[in-house]
Amino acid sequence: QVQLVESGGGLVQAGGSLRLSCAASGRTFSGYKMGWFRQAPGKEREFVAAIRWSGISTYYADFVKGRFTVSRDNAKNMAYLQMNSLKPEDTAVYYCAAGGGGSYYSTYMYDYWGQGTQVTVSS
């Protein structure tokens, strides 16, 4: 089992920045790929970004490329999502997730989820 806890969400004006953190505990964190997803009211959960277990490879949804950066620190059992140039349409609950093999982009390929943190971007 892996337990995940997100933090760092909040209210920010358009154009601002936030850094989300995901603290992991339980089984070996470094063996899992880590993903960030978001879900806005009335919408399905969607992929935002992911990072390979080694941290060497990263993956992004087109709508965040150039604005968001995913990273991890395996020594600290932490994953991060740096979000810059935020837009009102980025408003959502953001979730971190851990998974083994398979696609980085699909929610079905992640085994463990955090409780989510709210990000609200005002115009």
C-alpha positions in Angstrom: 0.0 0.0 0.0 1.0 3.6 -0.7 -0.6 6.5 1.0 -0.6 9.8 -0.8 -1.3 13.3 0.6 -1.5 16.4 -1.6 -0.9 19.9 -0.4 -0.3 23.3 -1.8 -3.6 24.1 -3.4 -5.4 27.4 -2.9 -6.8 30.5 -4.5 -4.6 32.4 -7.0 -5.2 35.1 -9.6 -4.8 34.4 -13.3 -1.1 34.5 -14.3 0.0 33.4 -10.8 1.8 30.3 -9.7 1.3 27.4 -7.2 3.4 24.4 -6.3 1.5 21.3 -5.4 3.2 18.6 -3.3 2.5 15.0 -2.9 3.8 13.2 0.1 4.0 9.4 -0.1 4.3 6.8 2.6 4.1 3.0 2.7 5.7 0.8 0.1 8.8 1.9 -1.8 7.9 5.2 -3.5 10.7 5.1 -6.0 9.3 2.0 -7.7 6.2 3.8 -8.9 5.4 6.2 -11.7 3.7 9.3 -10.4 0.9 11.1 -12.1 -1.1 14.3 -11.6 -4.7 14.5 -12.6 -7.4 17.0 -12.1 -11.2 17.1 -12.0 -13.4 20.1 -12.5 -17.0 20.2 -11.4 -19.2 18.2 -13.9 -16.2 16.9 -15.8 -14.3 13.7 -15.9 -10.9 13.4 -14.2 -8.2 14.2 -16.7 -4.5 13.7 -17.1 -2.2 16.6 -16.3 1.4 15.3 -16.0 3.4 12.3 -15.0 6.9 11.3 -14.2 8.8 8.0 -14.6 9.9 6.2 -11.4 13.5 7.4 -12.1 12.5 10.9 -12.8 14.2 10.9 -16.2 11.1 11.0 -18.3 8.1 13.4 -17.9 4.8 13.6 -19.7 2.3 16.4 -20.1 -1.1 17.1 -21.3 -1.0 19.6 -24.2 -2.9 22.2 -22.3 -0.2 22.5 -19.6 3.0 22.1 -21.7 5.3 25.0 -21.1 3.4 26.1 -18.0 3.5 23.1 -15.6 6.5 21.1 -14.4 6.4 17.7 -12.7 9.3 16.5 -10.6 10.0 14.1 -7.8 12.5 13.5 -5.0 12.7 9.8 -4.3 14.9 10.3 -1.2 12.1 12.4 0.4 9.2 10.3 -1.0 7.8 13.5 -2.6 6.4 14.5 -5.9 5.7 18.0 -7.1 3.7 19.9 -9.7 4.9 23.5 -10.3 2.1 25.4 -12.0 2.9 28.7 -13.6 0.8 31.1 -15.8 -2.3 29.7 -14.3 -5.6 30.3 -16.1 -9.2 30.2 -14.8 -9.7 27.0 -16.7 -7.1 25.3 -14.6 -9.5 25.5 -11.7 -10.1 21.9 -10.4 -9.3 19.5 -7.7 -5.8 18.1 -8.3 -4.9 14.6 -7.4 -1.6 12.8 -7.3 -1.5 9.1 -8.1 1.0 6.3 -8.0 1.1 3.3 -10.3 3.2 0.4 -11.7 3.5 -0.3 -15.4 1.2 0.7 -18.2 0.2 4.0 -19.7 1.1 7.2 -17.9 -2.0 8.9 -19.2 -4.8 6.7 -18.1 -6.5 6.8 -14.6 -6.9 3.0 -14.8 -3.1 2.6 -14.8 -2.7 4.1 -11.3 -3.3 2.1 -8.2 -3.1 4.7 -5.4 -4.7 8.1 -5.1 -4.5 11.0 -2.8 -7.5 12.9 -1.5 -7.0 15.9 -3.8 -6.3 19.5 -3.3 -8.4 22.4 -4.6 -6.9 24.9 -7.0 -9.0 27.9 -7.8 -7.8 30.5 -10.3 -9.7 33.8 -10.4 -9.9 36.0 -13.5 
